[in-house]
Amino acid sequence: MNTTILGYPRIGERRELKFATEEHWAGRLDAAALERAGADLRARTWRTLRDAGLDAVPSNTFSFYDQVLDTSVLVDAVPDRYRHLSGLDRYFAMARGARDLPALEMTKWFDTNYHFIVPEVGLGTRFRLANGPAAKPVAEYREARELGIETRPVLVGPLTYLLLAKAAPDAPEGFRPLDLLDDLVEVYAELLERLSGAGAAWVQLDEPALVADRSEEEVAALARVYERLGALPSRPRLLVATYFGTVGAASLRALAGSRVEAVGLDFVAGPENLDVLASVAGLPRKTVVAGVVDGRNVWRADRRRAKAVCAALLGLCDRVVVGTSCSLLHVPLDLDAEEALAPDVRERLAFARQKVGEVVALGRALREHVPDESGGRAPAAADPRVRERLDGLASGLAEARRGDRAARFAAQRDALGLPELATTTIGSFPQTASIRRARADRRAGRLSAAAYTAAMREEIAHVIALQEELGLDVLVHGEPERNDMVQYFAEQLDGYAATEHGWVQSYGTRCVRPPILHGDVARPRPMTVEWAAYAQSLTDRPVKGMLTGPVTMLAWSFVRDDQPLADTARQVALALRDEVADLEAAGIGIIQVDEPALRELLPPRRADHDAYLDWAVGAFRLATSGVADATQIHTHMCYAEFGEIIEAIGALDADVTSVEAARSHMELVADLRAAGYANGIGPGVYDIHSPRVPSAEEMEENLRRALRVVEPGRLWVNPDCGLKTRAYPEAEASLRNLVAAARRVRESITR
């Protein structure tokens, strides 16, 4: 009964990778020094995992930005527009843009809050193994071996890579990235041979796409891939790892019939994998890596359940390895760093290091037939007031819609007096060092409540004055008081706990500290009204109130697993409904309730979509349906493939929906209108995740694309996300160009 994990956090105990990378971007750290910082982090990780007692340690899980981008560089899937650059300059240009060079598209990694850089391939793509003998997986395997640590290199599987890829803009109609699969597999074959030559005994190929619905053609492609790779005369043994759900029986049969030696299955998100495995002949000859320790949530493992799953597997397969359900990339590094968590919450938790310990302990207990003395987790504390309120919901409230759409638009037009192509931002403005210092000083007790309020009001006044000077039509207060769009609210809601050092990578150097939703949720007092009302008092233009929606509050938190998500979502929605009512009563005429994670939580199987969307849409309506017609409800969504939830976006019934559209060239706008979406829409006209300042002409072109499918009275003009991560000079310049582009287009359509 051996033990392993599928991956590990790479940011470092103190986010060393983030700070080193940002120093490099700022020109204060050269490429060689950044590479040394990466090597140091890799060495520490390998030693930590070896010393913890794992039987098999993964490698090639480190990345300076994203493992899918690493794969694109590895197989030379580099669009021509980046080829004049080299090394890290090319790599980071693909990730975040450079000067007049836009970045590649970015979207969510399946149903997680991790973002990957979408590969872009076309008929002109010529896959090859970049750097040959010095290819990244080979180099990092050798690096670990020099430290005396044998590792298992991890690769994004070729099928998943191409299923996630996007056709290049110049690709002919009908071209699919999967058309290039056979060419890509030959590069993987060469890489496996090189890894074998370097001494690697095992290689892990991640194929999480297999937990989604797959067509007969795609299953046939899967079989072809692993028949080819399995037939190599000189190769390591192969572990095909799946995670985030239940593998389709046809896909599992294809793997069972191939020559791969091991299959990884997620028994946390996909408990039905046991039934599927039992129905597939041929798997007893394979090793099964049993994902019984949750890699995506922070709760301690239910050791009795995990042992029961492993025991059942031993009745089905000859060899079982205890592992994590997925990479531990998605959880914080070390619970021991948290000193302020309440004991009753802390005792229920395990972070990455603790989860490695759980894997090792489970393996030892099963191998040595040690009785399990561990007790179950303590139950979450219940709040009778919350339970009573949920039980007393008026019939149909969760399904409530607001009034007639035409009447609402007329009331809002009269109340707000906005022009066509109204300009606004998504919410946050740059978080300067002085803002972050004030928050830190307040937490540490070095700054009084009055002094902190004064500092935040000064920043709000600055942001309001700046927006008026820029000429924006609908203003925001800039959110200087908010550390994070979820954590800020979680810290004010009962039922949540916040960490001090629980950082998790979201994309690139962007790290977040997801709060822990451990009990019943309630709002003791207003959370945003004071700041929004103050901002509105400084201007005659409308100021948006800014809230985070119930689905996103769940998706970007570690959520209790002892009750259905739908029940937890309704608890959060009721707390937000109270906040919406207080904002309206304070004179805030536009309230934005952001749901960027609506697509993120969509289950991988279509059969489960309707049930999820029913409660997700219902929670949003519950939070927002109590306002008057004249109060305008906005929502915002970004960086996800929205095709499967187009109708649900309309069902939210927000008066205005702003969406990421710059990197995807306004595709979503056309998709929404084709699906019958008739409310206001604000397509992001520039990408805020890149430091480049787009020209007014570039934004004007994006607006004119949108106007091909959206009438001017329904079209809003905004960036594609908040400006928190940008610096003021680039934010101001970009917004100036945004306003100029909107005015040009507005003038051209009114002449």
C-alpha positions, 0 to 999 in steps of 0.5 A, spaced: 500 500 500 504 505 497 502 513 497 503 519 493 500 525 491 498 528 484 501 535 486 503 540 491 503 548 492 508 552 488 508 559 491 512 558 497 511 558 505 511 566 504 509 567 497 516 567 495 515 565 488 510 571 487 515 576 490 521 574 486 516 574 479 514 581 480 521 583 482 523 580 475 517 584 472 519 590 475 526 590 472 529 589 479 531 581 478 534 578 472 532 572 469 538 568 472 536 570 479 528 568 478 531 561 475 535 560 482 529 562 486 525 557 482 530 552 483 530 553 491 522 552 491 523 546 487 528 543 492 524 545 498 518 542 496 521 535 494 525 535 500 519 536 504 515 531 501 520 526 501 521 527 509 514 526 510 514 519 508 511 519 501 513 513 497 512 517 490 514 524 489 511 528 483 516 533 479 514 538 474 509 541 478 512 547 479 511 553 474 513 560 474 505 562 471 501 556 469 502 548 467 498 549 461 502 555 459 508 551 460 506 545 456 504 550 450 512 552 451 514 545 451 511 543 445 512 549 441 505 551 441 507 558 440 503 563 436 507 567 431 506 574 434 510 572 440 516 568 436 520 575 436 521 574 443 525 568 447 526 565 454 522 568 460 520 574 456 516 570 451 513 566 456 510 572 460 508 575 454 504 569 452 501 570 459 500 577 460 502 581 454 507 586 453 507 593 450 502 592 444 502 585 444 496 582 447 496 576 452 493 569 450 486 568 453 485 566 460 480 561 463 478 557 469 481 550 470 475 546 470 470 548 476 476 551 480 478 558 481 485 556 478 486 560 471 490 557 466 492 560 459 488 557 453 493 554 448 492 557 441 493 552 435 491 552 428 493 549 421 500 552 422 502 549 428 508 545 428 509 541 434 516 539 437 519 538 443 522 545 445 529 544 448 530 537 447 534 534 452 533 540 456 526 540 456 523 542 462 520 536 465 527 532 464 531 538 467 527 538 473 527 530 474 534 531 473 535 536 478 531 532 483 535 526 482 541 530 483 539 532 490 538 524 491 530 524 490 527 520 485 521 523 482 515 522 478 514 527 472 507 530 471 505 532 464 498 535 462 495 529 458 495 530 450 488 529 450 486 534 455 491 539 452 487 539 446 480 539 448 482 545 452 485 549 446 482 554 442 483 555 434 487 560 432 484 566 429 486 564 422 484 557 422 479 555 417 472 554 419 471 547 421 478 546 424 478 543 431 485 543 435 483 535 436 485 535 429 492 535 431 492 530 436 496 525 432 502 530 431 502 532 438 502 525 441 509 524 437 512 529 441 509 526 447 512 520 445 519 523 444 519 526 451 517 520 454 523 516 451 527 522 453 525 521 460 526 514 460 533 515 458 534 520 464 532 514 469 524 516 470 521 510 472 514 513 472 510 519 469 504 522 470 499 524 465 493 528 467 487 527 463 481 531 468 477 532 461 475 525 462 470 526 468 466 531 463 462 528 457 466 525 452 463 523 445 465 517 441 470 520 437 474 523 443 474 516 447 476 513 440 482 518 440 483 517 448 484 509 446 489 511 440 493 516 444 495 511 450 495 505 445 501 509 441 504 511 448 504 505 451 507 501 445 513 505 446 519 500 446 523 505 451 518 509 456 517 510 463 511 506 466 505 511 465 500 513 470 493 517 467 490 521 473 483 523 472 480 528 477 474 533 479 469 528 478 467 521 475 470 518 469 465 516 464 465 508 463 467 508 456 473 512 457 475 508 463 474 502 458 479 505 453 484 506 459 483 499 461 484 496 454 491 500 453 498 499 456 498 504 461 500 501 468 496 505 473 490 510 473 488 515 478 481 516 480 478 521 484 473 518 490 472 525 493 468 529 488 467 522 484 464 517 489 461 513 483 468 512 481 467 505 485 461 503 481 464 505 474 471 501 476 467 495 478 463 495 471 470 495 467 473 489 465 481 489 465 482 494 471 484 489 476 491 488 472 492 496 473 494 500 479 489 504 481 491 511 485 486 512 490 484 519 491 481 519 498 484 525 501 481 531 498 485 536 494 480 541 493 478 543 500 481 544 507 477 539 511 480 533 515 479 526 511 474 522 514 479 516 515 474 511 516 471 512 509 477 513 506 479 506 509 473 503 506 474 505 499 481 503 499 478 496 502 473 496 496 478 497 491 483 492 494 477 487 492 477 490 485 484 491 483 491 487 485 494 494 487 492 500 490 496 506 492 493 511 497 493 519 494 490 525 493 483 526 489 487 532 485 493 536 486 494 540 492 495 546 488 488 548 490 489 548 498 493 553 503 500 550 504 501 549 512 495 549 517 501 550 523 502 557 520 495 559 523 495 561 530 488 565 530 483 560 528 478 558 533 480 551 536 473 548 534 474 550 527 482 548 527 481 541 529 477 540 523 482 542 518 488 540 514 492 544 509 497 541 504 502 539 509 497 536 513 494 532 507 500 529 505 501 526 513 494 524 512 496 520 505 502 517 509 498 515 515 492 512 511 497 508 507 501 505 513 495 504 517 492 500 511 499 496 510 500 494 517 493 493 518 493 498 524 486 499 527 483 507 526 483 510 532 481 517 529 475 520 531 470 523 526 470 531 525 466 535 530 459 537 527 458 545 525 455 549 530 448 551 528 444 558 528 437 557 530 435 564 527 438 562 520 434 555 520 428 559 522 429 564 517 430 559 511 424 555 513 420 561 513 421 563 506 415 565 503 413 560 498 416 562 491 421 567 494 427 563 491 424 563 484 422 570 485 423 575 479 423 582 479 417 586 475 416 587 468 423 588 464 420 594 460 417 597 466 424 597 470 428 599 464 423 605 463 424 607 471 431 606 471 432 611 465 428 616 468 432 615 475 439 615 472 439 619 466 444 615 463 447 616 456 447 611 451 454 607 451 454 609 459 461 608 461 463 605 468 468 600 471 467 593 474 469 596 482 476 596 484 481 601 483 488 600 484 490 598 491 496 602 493 502 600 498 499 606 503 492 602 502 495 596 504 499 599 509 493 602 513 489 595 513 495 592 516 496 597 521 489 597 523 489 589 523 495 590 528 492 595 532 497 600 530 492 605 527 485 607 530 478 606 527 477 613 526 484 614 523 483 608 518 476 611 516 479 617 515 484 614 510 479 610 507 475 616 506 481 620 503 482 614 498 475 614 496 474 622 495 481 621 490 477 615 486 471 619 486 474 626 483 479 622 478 473 618 475 469 625 475 475 628 471 476 622 467 468 623 465 466 616 467 458 616 467 457 611 473 462 611 479 465 606 484 468 608 491 474 604 489 474 598 494 480 601 498 477 597 504 477 591 501 482 586 501 479 581 497 472 581 494 470 574 498 474 575 504 472 582 505 465 579 506 467 573 510 470 577 515 463 580 517 459 574 516 457 569 522 459 562 520 466 564 516 473 564 519 479 567 515 486 565 515 492 569 516 497 565 511 492 561 507 494 563 500 492 559 494 494 561 487 489 563 483 493 565 476 500 567 475 502 571 481 495 573 484 494 569 490 488 569 494 486 567 501 479 563 501 475 564 507 473 558 511 465 557 511 464 552 517 457 554 520 451 557 518 451 564 515 448 570 518 449 578 517 450 581 524 450 588 521 451 592 514 458 591 511 458 596 505 453 601 506 457 606 510 463 606 504 458 607 498 453 612 502 460 616 503 462 616 496 455 618 493 455 624 498 461 626 494 458 626 487 451 628 483 453 622 478 450 615 480 455 610 485 454 603 484 454 599 491 458 593 490 457 586 493 459 579 491 454 574 489 452 568 493 455 563 488 462 566 488 462 567 496 461 559 495 466 558 490 472 562 492 471 559 499 472 553 503 465 550 504 462 546 509 461 539 506 456 537 511 450 540 508 448 541 500 451 547 497 444 549 495 442 550 502 449 554 504 447 558 498 441 560 500 444 562 507 449 567 504 443 569 499 439 572 505 445 575 508 446 579 501 439 580 501 439 584 507 445 588 505 442 590 498 436 593 502 440 597 506 444 600 500 437 601 496 435 605 503 441 609 503 440 612 496 444 607 492 441 607 485 445 602 482 447 595 486 452 590 483 452 583 485 458 580 482 458 572 480 464 571 476 464 564 479 457 562 476 460 558 470 466 555 475 461 551 479 458 548 473 458 540 474 462 536 469 456 532 467 451 535 463 446 531 467 447 535 473 447 542 470 440 543 471 440 542 478 446 546 479 443 552 475 436 551 478 439 553 485 445 558 483 440 562 479 435 562 485 440 564 490 442 570 486 434 572 485 433 571 492 439 576 494 437 581 488 429 581 487 427 585 493 428 592 490 424 597 486 424 597 479 428 604 479 434 600 482 438 597 477 441 591 479 448 589 475 452 583 475 459 581 473 462 575 470 469 574 467 474 568 465 470 562 464 467 558 458 460 561 458 457 557 453 454 552 457 450 557 462 448 562 457 441 561 458 442 561 466 446 568 465 439 571 462 435 567 468 439 571 473 435 577 470 440 582 472 438 589 469 446 589 466 451 584 465 458 585 464 463 580 462 470 579 460 470 580 452 477 583 450 481 577 450 476 573 447 474 578 442 467 579 444 465 572 442 460 572 448 456 578 446 454 575 440 453 568 444 448 572 449 444 575 444 443 569 440 441 566 446 435 571 447 439 575 452 435 582 452 438 586 458 444 591 458 451 588 457 457 591 458 463 587 454 470 588 457 473 592 452 480 591 455 484 586 459 486 589 465 490 583 467 495 585 462 500 591 464 499 594 457 495 600 456 490 599 450 489 605 445 482 608 444 482 605 437 483 598 440 477 599 444 473 603 439 474 597 435 472 592 440 465 597 441 464 597 434 464 589 434 459 589 440 454 594 436 454 589 431 449 585 435 447 589 441 443 596 440 446 602 443 441 603 449 443 596 451 451 597 451 455 599 456 463 600 456 467 598 461 474 594 463 473 586 463 475 586 471 476 590 477 483 594 477 485 592 484 492 589 481 494 595 476 498 601 478 494 608 477 498 610 471 496 605 467 489 605 470 488 612 468 491 612 461 487 606 460 480 609 462 482 615 459 482 611 452 476 608 454 472 614 455 475 617 449 473 610 445 466 611 448 465 618 446 467 617 439 462 611 438 457 615 441 458 621 437 458 617 430 451 613 432 448 619 434 450 623 428 
